[in-house]
Amino acid sequence: MSAAGAGERVHTVIDSPYDPLTLVAQGEHLVGLYMVDQRHRPEQSTFGPRADADDHPVFAVTRDQLQEYFAGHRDTFDLPLMLRGTAFQQRVWAALREIPYGETWTYGELAHHIGQPSASRAVGLANGKNPVGVIVPCHRVVGSDGSLTGYGGGLERKRALLEHERALAPSGAEQQTLVF
């Protein structure tokens, strides 16, 4: 199958250590990464027809980078993303990419970082609408007491992703105590 046109969406499903992941592309951009039973997961009908990951360039590079991440050989992603959301959501999602690998920020710290210190709840809502979890690392945001809260992929996946990163983070990385 050839790459999708500029407006046509296609999807594929790839394996991961945390259950299958559904990738959605529009043209040459990744527009979605969804976990099984993910909260705020769009209807399957919006994903477009299924494509083979090897036949679509954005799927192949996304799969390869995710495999490197899960193997502990990658701590950031360099992918062509096209994320649709409000201006506020876009700011939150951009800030999420600034949270260092292996570290966590609270919702309050994230709100302060985007210049809206009283917007912790709104930051949490925007965080939950992130269409490309793992790649835009919304799992790195925790409650003010370090508790694992509000992850669309489920708290067990959030815990597993954070433990994965902490085990591989460079020594000396600032690490907050997590409350399990």
Salt bridges, closest charged atoms under 4 A:
ASP19 OD2 - ARG157 NH2 2.88
ASP54 OD1 - ARG63 NH1 2.71
ASP64 OD1 - ARG63 NH2 3.37
GLU68 OE1 - ARG74 NE 2.76
GLU98 OE1 - HIS113 NE2 2.67
GLU156 OE2 - ARG159 NH1 2.58
GLU165 OE2 - HIS139 NE2 2.78
GLU165 OE1 - ARG140 NE 2.81
